[in-house]
């Protein structure tokens, strides 16, 4: 019998029935496979249909001229944003009862 502070896992619905289909390991695996396939497809499209020379006034970055460079650039940019978010959270995080006046 769970105690008063027991919290049910997120995958268990309140009715106590089977877990929701989008919270299962199978659904997570399917999403990951889909994301990997989309990334591979994006690189294949870039490899099969290369970008033409840029007709705009903006000069291209020659360090990004290899196949899959934009996918790699986007991935590493997102990783850096998440890591910076973790650091920023520690800098600006307030205690849980920061806005309560009864604890002051």
OpenMM code with the backbone's topology and positions (N, CA, C; nanometers):
from openmm import Vec3, app, unit

residues = "UNK UNK UNK UNK UNK UNK UNK UNK UNK UNK UNK UNK UNK UNK UNK UNK UNK UNK UNK UNK UNK UNK UNK UNK UNK UNK UNK UNK UNK UNK UNK UNK UNK UNK UNK UNK UNK UNK UNK UNK UNK UNK UNK UNK UNK UNK UNK UNK UNK UNK UNK UNK UNK UNK UNK UNK UNK UNK UNK UNK UNK UNK UNK UNK UNK UNK UNK UNK UNK UNK UNK UNK UNK UNK UNK UNK UNK UNK UNK UNK UNK UNK UNK UNK UNK UNK UNK UNK UNK UNK UNK UNK UNK UNK UNK UNK UNK UNK UNK UNK UNK UNK UNK UNK".split()
positions = [
    Vec3(0.0856, -0.1186, 0.0000),
    Vec3(0.0000, 0.0000, 0.0000),
    Vec3(0.0891, 0.1235, 0.0000),
    Vec3(0.0757, 0.2098, -0.0987),
    Vec3(0.1591, 0.3291, -0.1039),
    Vec3(0.1236, 0.4284, 0.0059),
    Vec3(0.2258, 0.5008, 0.0477),
    Vec3(0.2074, 0.5998, 0.1517),
    Vec3(0.1452, 0.7270, 0.0985),
    Vec3(0.1250, 0.8290, 0.1852),
    Vec3(0.0601, 0.9524, 0.1416),
    Vec3(0.1447, 1.0324, 0.0423),
    Vec3(0.2764, 1.0141, 0.0436),
    Vec3(0.3620, 1.0894, -0.0481),
    Vec3(0.3925, 1.0149, -0.1758),
    Vec3(0.3281, 0.8985, -0.1968),
    Vec3(0.3554, 0.8177, -0.3154),
    Vec3(0.2963, 0.8840, -0.4399),
    Vec3(0.3753, 0.8896, -0.5448),
    Vec3(0.3306, 0.9465, -0.6713),
    Vec3(0.3349, 0.8361, -0.7759),
    Vec3(0.2265, 0.8214, -0.8517),
    Vec3(0.2230, 0.7212, -0.9569),
    Vec3(0.3115, 0.7654, -1.0725),
    Vec3(0.3722, 0.6716, -1.1452),
    Vec3(0.4496, 0.7086, -1.2631),
    Vec3(0.3605, 0.7745, -1.3671),
    Vec3(0.4197, 0.8573, -1.4532),
    Vec3(0.3435, 0.9320, -1.5531),
    Vec3(0.2786, 0.8405, -1.6549),
    Vec3(0.3332, 0.7199, -1.6749),
    Vec3(0.2784, 0.6306, -1.7760),
    Vec3(0.1544, 0.5571, -1.7281),
    Vec3(0.1214, 0.5638, -1.6011),
    Vec3(0.0037, 0.4961, -1.5489),
    Vec3(-0.1124, 0.5946, -1.5452),
    Vec3(-0.2201, 0.5656, -1.6161),
    Vec3(-0.3339, 0.6577, -1.6138),
    Vec3(-0.4021, 0.6567, -1.4783),
    Vec3(-0.4764, 0.7620, -1.4448),
    Vec3(-0.5417, 0.7697, -1.3147),
    Vec3(-0.6402, 0.6557, -1.2896),
    Vec3(-0.6979, 0.5997, -1.3957),
    Vec3(-0.7955, 0.4930, -1.3776),
    Vec3(-0.7297, 0.3613, -1.3390),
    Vec3(-0.5982, 0.3505, -1.3497),
    Vec3(-0.5277, 0.2285, -1.3140),
    Vec3(-0.5229, 0.1280, -1.4266),
    Vec3(-0.5681, 0.1636, -1.5460),
    Vec3(-0.5676, 0.0736, -1.6607),
    Vec3(-0.4303, 0.0653, -1.7247),
    Vec3(-0.4291, 0.0287, -1.8504),
    Vec3(-0.3017, 0.0170, -1.9219),
    Vec3(-0.2465, 0.1553, -1.9524),
    Vec3(-0.1144, 0.1660, -1.9703),
    Vec3(-0.0552, 0.2968, -1.9994),
    Vec3(-0.1013, 0.3506, -2.1347),
    Vec3(-0.0978, 0.4803, -2.1476),
    Vec3(-0.1350, 0.5440, -2.2731),
    Vec3(-0.0363, 0.5044, -2.3821),
    Vec3(-0.0815, 0.4949, -2.5057),
    Vec3(0.0052, 0.4421, -2.6107),
    Vec3(0.1219, 0.5340, -2.6429),
    Vec3(0.1088, 0.6644, -2.6241),
    Vec3(0.2189, 0.7539, -2.6581),
    Vec3(0.3219, 0.7677, -2.5449),
    Vec3(0.3007, 0.6980, -2.4345),
    Vec3(0.3938, 0.7037, -2.3231),
    Vec3(0.4711, 0.5726, -2.3103),
    Vec3(0.4519, 0.4810, -2.4013),
    Vec3(0.5169, 0.3513, -2.3913),
    Vec3(0.6575, 0.3549, -2.4499),
    Vec3(0.7363, 0.2537, -2.4166),
    Vec3(0.8714, 0.2428, -2.4721),
    Vec3(0.8678, 0.2202, -2.6221),
    Vec3(0.7683, 0.1475, -2.6693),
    Vec3(0.7556, 0.1216, -2.8122),
    Vec3(0.7312, 0.2509, -2.8887),
    Vec3(0.6466, 0.3378, -2.8358),
    Vec3(0.6200, 0.4653, -2.9015),
    Vec3(0.7450, 0.5529, -2.9018),
    Vec3(0.8184, 0.5545, -2.7917),
    Vec3(0.9420, 0.6330, -2.7858),
    Vec3(1.0439, 0.5801, -2.8863),
    Vec3(1.0530, 0.4474, -2.8978),
    Vec3(1.1456, 0.3880, -2.9941),
    Vec3(1.1052, 0.4242, -3.1365),
    Vec3(0.9751, 0.4226, -3.1652),
    Vec3(0.9281, 0.4592, -3.2993),
    Vec3(0.9588, 0.6054, -3.3308),
    Vec3(0.9409, 0.6917, -3.2339),
    Vec3(0.9717, 0.8339, -3.2554),
    Vec3(1.1204, 0.8521, -3.2820),
    Vec3(1.2059, 0.7849, -3.2040),
    Vec3(1.3501, 0.7967, -3.2264),
    Vec3(1.3902, 0.7435, -3.3629),
    Vec3(1.3330, 0.6315, -3.4037),
    Vec3(1.3639, 0.5778, -3.5363),
    Vec3(1.3179, 0.6755, -3.6442),
    Vec3(1.1999, 0.7349, -3.6261),
    Vec3(1.1505, 0.8329, -3.7222),
    Vec3(1.2401, 0.9554, -3.7320),
    Vec3(1.2884, 1.0030, -3.6175),
    Vec3(1.3781, 1.1191, -3.6189),
    Vec3(1.5112, 1.0862, -3.6864),
    Vec3(1.5638, 0.9666, -3.6589),
    Vec3(1.6878, 0.9264, -3.7246),
    Vec3(1.6683, 0.9126, -3.8750),
    Vec3(1.5565, 0.8560, -3.9169),
    Vec3(1.5293, 0.8432, -4.0602),
    Vec3(1.5150, 0.9801, -4.1261),
    Vec3(1.4510, 1.0738, -4.0584),
    Vec3(1.4375, 1.2093, -4.1131),
    Vec3(1.5733, 1.2762, -4.1274),
    Vec3(1.6621, 1.2566, -4.0303),
    Vec3(1.7958, 1.3160, -4.0380),
    Vec3(1.8759, 1.2547, -4.1520),
    Vec3(1.8686, 1.1216, -4.1666),
    Vec3(1.9407, 1.0555, -4.2757),
    Vec3(1.8828, 1.0992, -4.4099),
    Vec3(1.7514, 1.1125, -4.4186),
    Vec3(1.6881, 1.1564, -4.5421),
    Vec3(1.7306, 1.2986, -4.5781),
    Vec3(1.7411, 1.3867, -4.4795),
    Vec3(1.7845, 1.5241, -4.5058),
    Vec3(1.9267, 1.5270, -4.5602),
    Vec3(2.0145, 1.4441, -4.5050),
    Vec3(2.1528, 1.4399, -4.5538),
    Vec3(2.1574, 1.3796, -4.6939),
    Vec3(2.0770, 1.2763, -4.7191),
    Vec3(2.0738, 1.2159, -4.8532),
    Vec3(2.0225, 1.3141, -4.9586),
    Vec3(1.9201, 1.3896, -4.9238),
    Vec3(1.8685, 1.4891, -5.0181),
    Vec3(1.9750, 1.5938, -5.0472),
    Vec3(2.0469, 1.6354, -4.9459),
    Vec3(2.1531, 1.7345, -4.9667),
    Vec3(2.2657, 1.6768, -5.0518),
    Vec3(2.2918, 1.5481, -5.0372),
    Vec3(2.3987, 1.4843, -5.1138),
    Vec3(2.3571, 1.4634, -5.2594),
    Vec3(2.2309, 1.4231, -5.2798),
    Vec3(2.1829, 1.3974, -5.4159),
    Vec3(2.1491, 1.5246, -5.4920),
    Vec3(2.0991, 1.6246, -5.4235),
    Vec3(2.0629, 1.7519, -5.4867),
    Vec3(2.1430, 1.8622, -5.4170),
    Vec3(2.2674, 1.8831, -5.4577),
    Vec3(2.3496, 1.9839, -5.3885),
    Vec3(2.2961, 2.1251, -5.4117),
    Vec3(2.3243, 2.2118, -5.3165),
    Vec3(2.2825, 2.3514, -5.3287),
    Vec3(2.3609, 2.4190, -5.4396),
    Vec3(2.2906, 2.5042, -5.5154),
    Vec3(2.3589, 2.5815, -5.6182),
    Vec3(2.4408, 2.6916, -5.5521),
    Vec3(2.5192, 2.7591, -5.6335),
    Vec3(2.5938, 2.8720, -5.5785),
    Vec3(2.4941, 2.9764, -5.5310),
    Vec3(2.5287, 3.0429, -5.4256),
    Vec3(2.4380, 3.1379, -5.3631),
    Vec3(2.4283, 3.2632, -5.4494),
    Vec3(2.3086, 3.2944, -5.4937),
    Vec3(2.2875, 3.4122, -5.5777),
    Vec3(2.2574, 3.5362, -5.4942),
    Vec3(2.2517, 3.5205, -5.3633),
    Vec3(2.2224, 3.6347, -5.2768),
    Vec3(2.3506, 3.7111, -5.2455),
    Vec3(2.3341, 3.8223, -5.1792),
    Vec3(2.4491, 3.9058, -5.1468),
    Vec3(2.5283, 3.8504, -5.0291),
    Vec3(2.4772, 3.7466, -4.9642),
    Vec3(2.5440, 3.6902, -4.8482),
    Vec3(2.6501, 3.5907, -4.8955),
    Vec3(2.7689, 3.6021, -4.8411),
    Vec3(2.8763, 3.5104, -4.8785),
    Vec3(2.8614, 3.3800, -4.8003),
    Vec3(2.8835, 3.2675, -4.8682),
    Vec3(2.8713, 3.1371, -4.8041),
    Vec3(2.9885, 3.1119, -4.7102),
    Vec3(2.9622, 3.0359, -4.6063),
    Vec3(3.0678, 2.9949, -4.5148),
    Vec3(3.1308, 2.8700, -4.5735),
    Vec3(3.2554, 2.8784, -4.6167),
    Vec3(3.3185, 2.7663, -4.6854),
    Vec3(3.3506, 2.6503, -4.5908),
    Vec3(3.3500, 2.6747, -4.4618),
    Vec3(3.3728, 2.5661, -4.3670),
    Vec3(3.2520, 2.4723, -4.3617),
    Vec3(3.1365, 2.5182, -4.4132),
    Vec3(3.0153, 2.4371, -4.4115),
    Vec3(2.9821, 2.3813, -4.5497),
    Vec3(3.0821, 2.3567, -4.6322),
    Vec3(3.0576, 2.3078, -4.7672),
    Vec3(3.0545, 2.1565, -4.7782),
    Vec3(3.0694, 2.0825, -4.6693),
    Vec3(3.0642, 1.9365, -4.6789),
    Vec3(2.9201, 1.8890, -4.6634),
    Vec3(2.8929, 1.7683, -4.7128),
    Vec3(2.7585, 1.7124, -4.7072),
    Vec3(2.7180, 1.6860, -4.5620),
    Vec3(2.5988, 1.7299, -4.5275),
    Vec3(2.5488, 1.7123, -4.3925),
    Vec3(2.5943, 1.8208, -4.2970),
    Vec3(2.6555, 1.9248, -4.3482),
    Vec3(2.7083, 2.0289, -4.2599),
    Vec3(2.5977, 2.1033, -4.1869),
    Vec3(2.4867, 2.1281, -4.2557),
    Vec3(2.3789, 2.2021, -4.1911),
    Vec3(2.3098, 2.1167, -4.0856),
    Vec3(2.3001, 1.9869, -4.1085),
    Vec3(2.2436, 1.8971, -4.0069),
    Vec3(2.3341, 1.8928, -3.8843),
    Vec3(2.4649, 1.8828, -3.9059),
    Vec3(2.5593, 1.8804, -3.7938),
    Vec3(2.5587, 2.0143, -3.7194),
    Vec3(2.5544, 2.1240, -3.7942),
    Vec3(2.5508, 2.2573, -3.7341),
    Vec3(2.4255, 2.2733, -3.6475),
    Vec3(2.3098, 2.2300, -3.6983),
    Vec3(2.1856, 2.2392, -3.6217),
    Vec3(2.1884, 2.1527, -3.4978),
    Vec3(2.2418, 2.0298, -3.5099),
    Vec3(2.2477, 1.9397, -3.3947),
    Vec3(2.3358, 1.9975, -3.2850),
    Vec3(2.4561, 2.0411, -3.3206),
    Vec3(2.5471, 2.0937, -3.2195),
    Vec3(2.4966, 2.2260, -3.1621),
    Vec3(2.4270, 2.3049, -3.2415),
    Vec3(2.3686, 2.4287, -3.1884),
    Vec3(2.2626, 2.3983, -3.0839),
    Vec3(2.1794, 2.2971, -3.1099),
    Vec3(2.0758, 2.2599, -3.0124),
    Vec3(2.1375, 2.2043, -2.8850),
    Vec3(2.2433, 2.1252, -2.8972),
    Vec3(2.3109, 2.0712, -2.7789),
    Vec3(2.3688, 2.1848, -2.6951),
    Vec3(2.4307, 2.2817, -2.7604),
    Vec3(2.4875, 2.3959, -2.6883),
    Vec3(2.3778, 2.4774, -2.6202),
    Vec3(2.2629, 2.4958, -2.6880),
    Vec3(2.1523, 2.5693, -2.6263),
    Vec3(2.1000, 2.4986, -2.5018),
    Vec3(2.0896, 2.3673, -2.5064),
    Vec3(2.0413, 2.2928, -2.3897),
    Vec3(2.1409, 2.3039, -2.2748),
    Vec3(2.2690, 2.2898, -2.3046),
    Vec3(2.3701, 2.3001, -2.1993),
    Vec3(2.3744, 2.4404, -2.1399),
    Vec3(2.3619, 2.5431, -2.2231),
    Vec3(2.3570, 2.6802, -2.1712),
    Vec3(2.2307, 2.7028, -2.0884),
    Vec3(2.1205, 2.6397, -2.1263),
    Vec3(1.9979, 2.6497, -2.0480),
    Vec3(2.0140, 2.5894, -1.9095),
    Vec3(2.0866, 2.4780, -1.9007),
    Vec3(2.1119, 2.4173, -1.7699),
    Vec3(2.1946, 2.5101, -1.6815),
    Vec3(2.2947, 2.5736, -1.7396),
    Vec3(2.3782, 2.6672, -1.6632),
    Vec3(2.2958, 2.7884, -1.6212),
    Vec3(2.2153, 2.8411, -1.7139),
    Vec3(2.1332, 2.9579, -1.6832),
    Vec3(2.0304, 2.9266, -1.5756),
    Vec3(1.9771, 2.8048, -1.5766),
    Vec3(1.8811, 2.7654, -1.4745),
    Vec3(1.9454, 2.7713, -1.3358),
    Vec3(2.0655, 2.7246, -1.3241),
    Vec3(2.1340, 2.7286, -1.1943),
    Vec3(2.1620, 2.8722, -1.1499),
    Vec3(2.1847, 2.9616, -1.2469),
    Vec3(2.2138, 3.1007, -1.2119),
    Vec3(2.0903, 3.1762, -1.1645),
    Vec3(1.9747, 3.1517, -1.2250),
    Vec3(1.8567, 3.2319, -1.1941),
    Vec3(1.7517, 3.1568, -1.1139),
    Vec3(1.7769, 3.0331, -1.0748),
    Vec3(1.6791, 2.9535, -1.0021),
    Vec3(1.6537, 3.0131, -0.8633),
    Vec3(1.5269, 3.0150, -0.8252),
    Vec3(1.4869, 3.0650, -0.6950),
    Vec3(1.4351, 2.9488, -0.6111),
    Vec3(1.4318, 2.9648, -0.4797),
    Vec3(1.3752, 2.8581, -0.3963),
    Vec3(1.2283, 2.8349, -0.4300),
    Vec3(1.1793, 2.7166, -0.3949),
    Vec3(1.0419, 2.6800, -0.4281),
    Vec3(0.9403, 2.7727, -0.3627),
    Vec3(0.9701, 2.8235, -0.2459),
    Vec3(0.8743, 2.9121, -0.1757),
    Vec3(0.9140, 3.0592, -0.1917),
    Vec3(0.9697, 3.0982, -0.3012),
    Vec3(1.0197, 3.2344, -0.3220),
    Vec3(0.9073, 3.3363, -0.3163),
    Vec3(0.7906, 3.3060, -0.3732),
    Vec3(0.6828, 3.4041, -0.3797),
    Vec3(0.5828, 3.3931, -0.2645),
    Vec3(0.5995, 3.2989, -0.1763),
    Vec3(0.5084, 3.2864, -0.0623),
    Vec3(0.5444, 3.3890, 0.0441),
    Vec3(0.4441, 3.4555, 0.0927),
    Vec3(0.4701, 3.5587, 0.1941),
    Vec3(0.4612, 3.5017, 0.3361),
    Vec3(0.3969, 3.3865, 0.3529),
    Vec3(0.3803, 3.3330, 0.4869),
    Vec3(0.5099, 3.2754, 0.5433),
    Vec3(0.6102, 3.2474, 0.4599),
    Vec3(0.7363, 3.1933, 0.5075),
    Vec3(0.8374, 3.3007, 0.5416),
    Vec3(0.8048, 3.4244, 0.5169),
    Vec3(0.9021, 3.5335, 0.5411),
    Vec3(0.8951, 3.5848, 0.6814),
] * unit.nanometer
topology = app.Topology()
chain = topology.addChain("A")
for resn in residues:
    res = topology.addResidue(resn, chain)
    for name in ("N", "CA", "C"):
        topology.addAtom(name, app.Element.getBySymbol(name[0]), res)
